[in-house]
Amino acid sequence: MEEILLIGGGGHCKSVIDVIEQEGQFKIAGIIDHPELLDTKILDYKVIGSDNDLPKLSLQYKYALVTVGQITSPQLRIKIYENLKKLEFILPVIKSPRAYISKYATVKEGSIIMHDALVNVNVCINENCIINTKALIEHDAMIAKHCHISTGAIINGAVSVESGCFIGSHVTTKQAINIKKNSFIKAGSVVK
């Protein structure tokens, strides 16, 4: 089993750990976080370094995943993602075994599909996205890079979500609309 580094040790990281353990594709080598957290543990996994250690760690490990969450801004996730790419890490797609992803859907590198999410036919999830627990991405929707579709959100058919968007918990969109780049849609909204 290949080893993977998780970059960021907050609450989202804990949820990602659970998905990775259930998926069984990777063994978690350790977590990268703030230097003052070195040698502490997040769940059963040790913080083995900080961002400054990544160039050295890239010689030992080839897989990494951004496990910092995204609420107010995508900028930190984008910065980490771009740094990992520059260091030539491979950023795999992580899919919960409890999620449904149509064989006609595309999910690109560095994205995670969390427990009980549903990604329907002809959907495209681009790089470095979080499709969170129980989110529904309906047919023909397109989610651009660096987006977070939160818990229980419903992205209806043929919706285009531009890069860097945060779609809050239990948001529902009208079908066939465009959500502009870096939009922040608060929890429970209906987007027409």
C-alpha positions in Angstrom: 0.0 0.0 0.0 1.4 3.4 -1.0 2.0 6.0 1.7 0.5 9.5 1.6 1.2 12.8 3.5 -1.8 14.9 4.7 -1.1 18.6 4.6 -3.0 20.4 7.4 -4.2 18.8 10.6 -7.5 20.5 11.5 -11.1 19.2 11.6 -11.2 18.5 7.8 -8.1 16.4 8.2 -9.8 14.2 10.7 -12.7 13.6 8.4 -10.3 12.8 5.5 -8.4 10.3 7.7 -11.7 8.4 8.2 -12.3 8.3 4.5 -8.7 7.2 3.7 -8.9 4.5 6.3 -12.2 3.2 4.9 -11.1 3.5 1.3 -8.0 1.3 1.9 -6.0 2.7 -1.0 -3.3 4.5 1.0 -1.4 4.2 4.3 -1.1 7.6 6.0 2.6 8.3 6.5 2.0 11.4 8.7 0.6 14.9 8.8 2.2 18.2 7.9 1.2 21.1 10.1 2.6 24.0 12.1 6.2 23.5 13.5 5.0 23.8 17.1 2.8 20.8 16.6 5.7 18.5 15.6 5.4 15.0 17.2 1.9 15.6 18.4 -0.9 13.3 17.1 -4.1 13.8 15.2 -6.2 10.8 15.8 -3.6 8.0 15.5 -1.2 9.9 13.2 1.9 11.9 14.1 2.7 15.4 12.8 6.0 14.6 11.1 6.9 18.0 9.7 5.9 21.5 8.6 5.7 23.2 5.1 9.5 23.8 5.3 10.1 20.0 5.4 8.1 19.3 2.3 11.1 19.5 -0.2 12.9 16.9 1.8 9.8 14.8 2.3 9.1 14.9 -1.4 12.2 12.7 -1.9 10.8 10.0 0.4 7.0 10.2 -0.4 5.3 10.6 -3.7 1.7 11.1 -2.7 0.2 14.0 -0.8 -3.3 15.6 -0.2 -4.4 19.0 0.9 -6.4 18.4 4.1 -6.9 22.1 5.1 -10.5 22.9 5.0 -12.0 25.9 3.1 -14.7 28.3 4.4 -13.9 32.0 4.0 -11.3 31.7 1.2 -9.7 29.1 -1.1 -6.3 30.9 -1.0 -4.6 28.6 1.5 -5.8 25.4 -0.2 -4.6 26.9 -3.6 -1.2 27.8 -2.2 -0.7 24.4 -0.7 -1.9 22.6 -3.8 0.5 24.7 -6.1 3.4 24.0 -3.7 2.7 20.3 -3.8 2.6 20.3 -7.6 5.8 22.3 -7.8 7.5 19.6 -5.6 6.1 17.0 -8.0 3.9 15.2 -5.5 1.1 13.1 -6.9 -2.3 14.3 -5.6 -4.7 11.3 -5.9 -8.5 11.4 -6.0 -9.9 10.1 -2.7 -13.3 8.5 -2.8 -15.3 7.3 0.2 -16.5 3.7 -0.3 -19.8 5.1 1.0 -20.1 7.7 -1.8 -21.7 7.1 -5.2 -19.8 8.4 -8.2 -21.3 7.6 -11.7 -18.9 5.8 -14.0 -19.8 8.7 -16.4 -18.5 11.3 -14.0 -14.9 12.8 -13.9 -13.1 13.6 -10.7 -9.7 15.2 -11.1 -6.5 15.1 -9.0 -6.4 16.2 -5.4 -10.2 16.1 -4.9 -12.0 14.2 -2.2 -15.5 12.8 -2.3 -16.7 12.3 1.3 -19.1 9.8 2.9 -22.6 9.5 1.4 -22.0 12.1 -1.4 -23.6 11.5 -4.7 -21.9 12.6 -8.0 -24.2 11.9 -10.9 -23.8 11.2 -14.6 -21.7 13.6 -16.8 -20.5 15.6 -13.8 -16.9 17.1 -13.8 -15.3 17.8 -10.4 -12.0 19.6 -11.2 -8.8 19.7 -9.2 -8.4 20.2 -5.4 -12.1 20.2 -4.5 -14.0 19.0 -1.4 -17.3 17.3 -2.1 -18.4 17.0 1.5 -20.6 14.5 3.3 -24.0 14.0 1.8 -23.6 16.6 -1.0 -25.4 15.9 -4.2 -23.9 17.0 -7.5 -26.5 16.4 -10.2 -26.2 15.5 -13.9 -24.1 17.7 -16.2 -22.9 19.9 -13.4 -19.3 21.3 -13.5 -17.4 22.1 -10.4 -14.2 24.1 -11.2 -10.9 24.0 -9.3 -10.5 24.7 -5.6 -14.2 24.6 -4.6 -15.8 23.3 -1.4 -19.3 21.9 -1.7 -20.4 21.6 1.9 -22.4 19.0 3.8 -25.8 18.3 2.4 -25.6 20.9 -0.4 -27.5 20.2 -3.6 -26.0 21.3 -6.9 -28.8 20.7 -9.5 -28.4 19.7 -13.1 -26.2 21.6 -15.5 -25.0 24.1 -12.9 -21.5 25.6 -13.4 -19.6 26.5 -10.3 -16.6 28.6 -11.1 -13.2 28.2 -9.3 -12.7 29.0 -5.7 -16.3 28.8 -4.6 -17.6 27.9 -1.1 -21.1 26.5 -1.2 -22.4 26.2 2.4 -24.2 23.4 4.1 -27.7 22.6 2.7 -27.5 25.2 -0.1 -29.8 24.3 -3.0 -29.2 25.7 -6.5 -31.7 26.1 -9.3 -30.7 24.0 -12.4 -28.5 25.4 -15.2 -27.2 28.5 -13.4 -23.6 29.8 -13.2 -22.1 30.6 -9.8 -19.3 33.1 -10.3 -15.6 32.6 -9.3 -14.8 32.9 -5.5 -18.5 33.1 -4.5 -19.3 32.5 -0.9 -22.8 31.0 -0.6 -24.0 30.9 3.1 -25.5 27.8 4.6 -29.2 27.1 3.8 -29.4 29.5 0.9 -31.4 28.9 -2.3 -29.5 30.1 -5.3 -31.6 31.1 -8.3 
